[in-house]
């Protein structure tokens, strides 16, 4: 079993920044890909960003590219999402996720966190 716990969400004005954290515990693997999804009320959950186990490969949704940065600290089993230049359309519950392989992460993560709310005001 893998437990993922997100933190760092909150209320921020448009143009502001937040940094989300996700700490993994339990049956974790250092080579797991880790990343983030988000879901707004009435909308489907959408992919945001993913990072490979080594940190050498990252991939972002077009909607956040250039504004969000994903990183990880394997010694702490933690992945981060630095969100800059936030827009009201970024408002959503953000979920941490992990998968044993990088391939397939966007469509089929293996484990999910409980989510953390991010609200961006106009």
Buried (B, 14 or more C-beta within 10 A) or exposed (E): EBEBBBBBBEEBEEEBEBEBBBBBEEEBEEEBBBBBBBBBEEEEBBBBBBBBBEEEEBBBBEBBEEBBBBBBEBEEBBBBBBBBEBBEEBBBBBBBBBBBEBEEBBEEBBBBBEBBEBBBEE
